[in-house]
Amino acid sequence: MSRTKHCTQLLVVPIALTAAVLLVEAQSAAATTPVHLKQSFGPVVGDAPAGTLCDFAYHEEDTGTQNLTRFTDEAGNLVRVEDQVDVTILHGNSDTGTTLIEHLHYAAYVDFVDGTATVTGQSWRLVDEDGRLVLGGAGLVATDLLTGDVIAQTPQAKAGSASPLCTALGGAPSS
């Protein structure tokens, strides 16, 4: 898997989490009536061995809140989700103990009919442990739900920014 694709998939982890929760909970939704849900999530913890994303063992922890609306068709099938998300992600170099903190505030629109997820808003606000900005980005990123491929993005959205993340954590992107 390419670094860009892997990092893009990291960007849509909260979207995937949202989709999984929604599919389980969608059974009780009334047809064509939007259902609102506000909830907290996490911590969602993931690890990537050295050579997968970076040249060091990578650790990630995600926590946050979401305020979402589910839309169903006449048959009660989930067709779209609109989600306002505030998430904090701890990115870690497991080999050195270096940690960077990412704060995200964005809106996600998941269309299960056409198979796309679109995120607009702050896609990166990565700070070091002293609160200094390491990487910032905002804009739009549209992703194919099945493949994880980026379909479209604005220049400052920075989807697939594995290189700056790995470098900021004291290593390099995997080759």
C-alpha positions as CSV (number, residue, x, y, z in Angstrom):
1,M,0.0,0.0,0.0
2,S,1.4,3.4,-0.9
3,R,2.2,6.0,1.8
4,T,-0.2,8.4,0.3
5,K,-3.0,5.9,0.3
6,H,-2.2,4.7,3.9
7,C,-2.0,8.3,5.2
8,T,-5.3,9.2,3.4
9,Q,-6.9,6.2,5.1
10,L,-5.6,7.6,8.5
11,L,-7.3,10.8,7.6
12,V,-10.7,9.1,7.1
13,V,-10.4,6.9,10.2
14,P,-13.1,9.0,12.0
15,I,-15.3,8.7,8.9
16,A,-14.9,4.9,8.8
17,L,-15.7,4.8,12.5
18,T,-18.8,6.9,12.0
19,A,-19.9,4.6,9.1
20,A,-19.5,1.5,11.2
21,V,-21.4,2.9,14.1
22,L,-24.1,4.1,11.8
23,L,-24.6,0.8,10.0
24,V,-25.2,-1.0,13.3
25,E,-27.5,1.7,14.7
26,A,-29.4,2.4,11.4
27,Q,-31.7,-0.6,11.9
28,S,-33.9,1.4,14.2
29,A,-34.1,4.5,12.1
30,A,-37.5,5.5,10.7
31,A,-37.5,5.8,6.9
32,T,-36.9,9.3,5.5
33,T,-36.7,10.9,8.9
34,P,-33.3,12.3,9.7
35,V,-31.9,10.9,12.9
36,H,-29.5,13.1,15.0
37,L,-26.9,11.6,17.3
38,K,-24.3,13.3,19.4
39,Q,-21.6,11.1,21.0
40,S,-18.0,10.8,22.1
41,F,-15.7,8.2,20.7
42,G,-12.3,6.7,21.6
43,P,-9.8,6.1,22.4
44,V,-9.3,4.4,19.1
45,V,-5.8,3.0,19.2
46,G,-3.7,1.8,16.2
47,D,-0.1,0.8,15.6
48,A,1.8,0.4,12.4
49,P,5.1,-1.5,12.4
50,A,8.3,0.2,11.2
51,G,8.3,0.3,7.4
52,T,4.5,0.5,7.0
53,L,4.1,4.3,7.3
54,C,7.4,5.6,8.6
55,D,10.8,4.0,9.2
56,F,9.9,3.6,12.9
57,A,7.1,1.9,14.7
58,Y,4.1,4.3,14.7
59,H,1.4,4.7,17.3
60,E,-1.9,6.6,17.1
61,E,-4.7,7.3,19.6
62,D,-7.9,9.1,18.5
63,T,-10.6,10.6,20.8
64,G,-13.3,13.1,20.0
65,T,-16.9,14.0,19.6
66,Q,-19.3,13.9,16.7
67,N,-22.6,15.4,16.0
68,L,-24.2,13.6,13.1
69,T,-27.3,13.3,11.1
70,R,-28.3,10.0,9.4
71,F,-30.6,10.1,6.3
72,T,-32.5,7.0,5.1
73,D,-34.5,6.3,2.0
74,E,-38.2,5.2,1.9
75,A,-37.1,1.6,2.6
76,G,-35.1,2.6,5.7
77,N,-31.7,2.1,4.1
78,L,-29.0,4.4,5.2
79,V,-28.1,6.7,2.2
80,R,-26.2,9.6,3.7
81,V,-24.5,10.9,6.8
82,E,-23.6,14.4,7.7
83,D,-21.1,14.7,10.6
84,Q,-19.5,17.5,12.5
85,V,-16.4,16.2,14.2
86,D,-13.9,17.5,16.8
87,V,-11.0,15.0,17.2
88,T,-7.7,14.9,18.9
89,I,-5.1,12.5,17.5
90,L,-1.9,11.6,19.3
91,H,0.8,10.6,16.8
92,G,3.8,8.8,18.3
93,N,7.2,7.5,17.4
94,S,7.2,4.3,19.5
95,D,11.0,4.0,19.1
96,T,11.8,7.4,20.6
97,G,8.7,8.3,22.6
98,T,8.2,11.5,20.6
99,T,4.5,12.5,20.5
100,L,2.8,15.1,18.3
101,I,-0.8,16.3,18.9
102,E,-3.3,16.8,16.1
103,H,-6.5,18.8,16.6
104,L,-9.1,18.6,13.9
105,H,-12.4,20.3,13.4
106,Y,-14.3,19.3,10.2
107,A,-17.5,18.4,8.6
108,A,-17.8,15.0,6.9
109,Y,-20.4,14.0,4.3
110,V,-20.7,10.3,3.5
111,D,-22.8,9.3,0.6
112,F,-23.4,5.6,0.6
113,V,-25.3,5.8,-2.8
114,D,-22.3,7.1,-4.8
115,G,-19.7,5.7,-2.5
116,T,-17.9,8.9,-1.5
117,A,-16.8,10.6,1.7
118,T,-16.0,14.3,1.6
119,V,-14.3,16.1,4.4
120,T,-14.2,19.9,4.6
121,G,-12.5,22.1,7.2
122,Q,-9.3,21.7,9.1
123,S,-7.5,18.7,7.9
124,W,-4.3,19.2,9.8
125,R,-3.3,21.2,12.9
126,L,-0.4,19.3,14.2
127,V,1.6,20.7,17.2
128,D,4.5,19.5,19.2
129,E,4.4,18.9,23.0
130,D,5.1,22.6,23.6
131,G,2.2,23.7,21.4
132,R,4.2,24.9,18.5
133,L,2.6,24.4,15.1
134,V,4.4,21.7,13.0
135,L,1.9,21.3,10.1
136,G,-1.4,23.0,9.2
137,G,-3.8,22.3,6.4
138,A,-7.4,23.0,5.6
139,G,-9.8,22.5,2.6
140,L,-11.7,19.7,1.0
141,V,-10.7,16.0,0.5
142,A,-13.1,13.6,-1.3
143,T,-12.4,9.9,-1.0
144,D,-13.7,6.7,-2.6
145,L,-15.2,4.7,0.3
146,L,-14.3,1.3,-1.3
147,T,-10.7,2.0,-2.3
148,G,-9.6,4.8,0.0
149,D,-8.3,6.7,-3.1
150,V,-8.5,10.5,-3.0
151,I,-10.9,11.6,-5.8
152,A,-10.3,15.4,-5.3
153,Q,-8.7,17.7,-2.9
154,T,-7.9,21.4,-2.6
155,P,-4.2,22.4,-2.5
156,Q,-3.9,23.1,1.2
157,A,-5.9,20.1,2.4
158,K,-2.7,18.0,2.5
159,A,-4.2,14.5,2.3
160,G,-1.4,12.0,2.2
161,S,1.0,14.0,4.2
162,A,3.0,11.0,5.6
163,S,6.4,12.6,4.8
164,P,6.0,15.7,7.1
165,L,4.4,13.6,9.8
166,C,7.2,11.0,9.8
167,T,9.9,13.7,9.6
168,A,8.3,15.7,12.4
169,L,8.3,12.6,14.6
170,G,12.1,12.2,14.1
171,G,12.2,9.7,11.2
172,A,11.4,9.3,7.6
173,P,8.6,8.0,5.5
174,S,8.9,4.3,4.7
175,S,10.3,3.5,1.2
